[in-house]
Amino acid sequence: MILFTFLLFTGAVALATWWVVRGSDETTDEGYFLAGRSLTGVFIAGSLLLTNLSTEQLIGLNASAYKEGMSVMAWEVVAGISLVALALFFLPRYLKSGIATIPSFFEERFGAGVRTLTTFLFVVAYMLILLPFVLYLGATGLNQMLGLQEMLGMSQIGVIWTVIIFIAVVGGAYAIWGGLKAVAVSDTFNGVGLLTGGLLITYLSLQYVAGEGESIFSAFKLISERDPDAFQSMGTRDEEVSWPTLFTGVLLLNFFYWSSNQQIIQRTFGAKNLAEGQKGVLLAAFFKVCAPLVLVIPGIAGAYLVATNPEFAEKVTGASGDPEAKFVYGALVASVLPDALVGFFSAVVIGSILSTFNSVLNSSATLFSIDVYKNFIRPKASTKEVVRSGQICSFVVGAFAVVAAPAIFHGKEGLFNIFQQLNGIYFIPILAIMLVGLLNKKVDGRAAMVALLVGLFAMVMGTFFNGSVPETSETVGVDGWVKDYFKSPFHYMGFVFALLVVLQLVLEKVGFSRETPYEQKDVGAVDLTTWKYAYPVGGLLIAFAVGLYVLLAIVAS
């Protein structure tokens, strides 16, 4: 029954996607990479959400909630605020330039050198950080949900390799042959399933905590009695995401991710017009503010069950003999859902992994084909050759990610925070030049290039060479200079960002400035009329996000 419902839902999504996109023209670069600039608000919102809500959120964030409680909701609620900034500030400027990639905007603003370097950073980071993380956590979660080790008679690492290869083959088919429109449409269908299944997991997990015949609201009381800080939104100072980080690294990582990350915002470049783009982005913002219901509360419930239910604790015990956070969500799914729904939800999880995987492949193809192949390798290439170069790039990036996934992440704990720190290596420098480029008309490409290189060096040093030593059974861990001086790696990110902004402004004053101030040109790609409700809705969403924080802080105190 599990396998039947799994295959039924997966096949239904593929068939529905084919039906919607049939007749679309993917032979042109705009049709393949930007869905022919035809996406409406619903498909933009669905694709934004499911590209983001993959296993790094569903499994990784719930694992962080298992360890730290409600404070990790920052990654979702602050994302809602960041999406408002995308809708009201960034998106009108991007659509005005008619760009297909973020590096293309950098060339317009700073020159070819900055475009080339940022293209390289995006593609390498997707290949060695984002895709391996999504693939590894997805394989781990599905192993727990479906009991694949027992079903297939394989070792844990063998199952992980098998699932990773399966995801790569199916996801690659969507991205390589279907283009952005197939990605966006399949994302939307899978998103409905993920939202429905995720809310059901939350409800049933709380019911499992409360006990048979009890209200789910009694579960909140039981959890709070065992851990009074479980629902504290602000977090304590010894947690990775304490309240001060909301104004440094957590805020900056979210702003980059939702405003300047090619993998995410490419579907907004395919908007039919600015109004549709803003509708889609603001709808996604609402769901992100509500996302802790699906991405945080199950992890908190799992922590209670591990402490009070030996049978459940055994399901999340790893090779070390201790409970491991990355197994919690999969164990919850297997424990609270009937077999038929386990198959359905596993198909949804596969869909969310495929969404991120094929979206990243499509973005990598776009970056390579438009910013490298068409710009440097074959400027006179035909449209068909440009699309083919993107398909080849997708295959290469996917193959590298498959090999890297177990090698980089297998056997590590605290994966979500590790993932965010790795992201900071390129997020912070690129965000610094993006904001200065948009808000200052005189800073030139030389200043931006210096800031990029200095930022990369500073972030690599702070991430890999900070003097920290992991704690083992025989030694006491050492935090290193980042923790000693900045208390948190996220505060260090804030310091580096501020340094890079000041550096660019200083360089502009000493001669690294444009001969004529930058003026953005409207290429007329789409109608730029602002949605008439964009600003009121954006304001309400920000108030909703802040109010949620305040409410939880008061209730939990």
QUIUR-V61987 format. One record per run of one state. SS is the DSSP state (A for helix, B for strand, O for the rest). FROM is the first residue (numbers start at 0). LEN is the number of residues. If there is no record, write none. Layout:
BEGIN
[[SS:FROM:LEN] [SS:FROM:LEN]]
END
This chain:
BEGIN
[[O:0:1] [A:1:20] [O:21:7] [A:28:9] [O:37:1] [B:38:1] [O:39:1] [A:40:12] [O:52:2] [A:54:4] [O:58:1] [A:59:38] [O:97:4] [A:101:9] [O:110:1] [A:111:35] [O:146:1] [A:147:5] [O:152:3] [A:155:55] [O:210:6] [A:216:10] [O:226:16] [A:242:5] [O:247:1] [A:248:11] [O:259:2] [A:261:8] [O:269:1] [B:270:1] [O:271:2] [A:273:17] [O:290:1] [A:291:4] [O:295:1] [A:296:12] [O:308:1] [A:309:6] [O:315:1] [B:316:1] [O:317:5] [B:322:1] [O:323:1] [A:324:12] [O:336:2] [A:338:39] [O:377:5] [A:382:27] [O:409:5] [A:414:25] [O:439:3] [B:442:1] [O:443:1] [A:444:20] [O:464:4] [B:468:1] [O:469:8] [B:477:1] [O:478:2] [A:480:6] [O:486:2] [A:488:21] [O:509:3] [B:512:1] [O:513:20] [A:533:23] [O:556:1]]
END
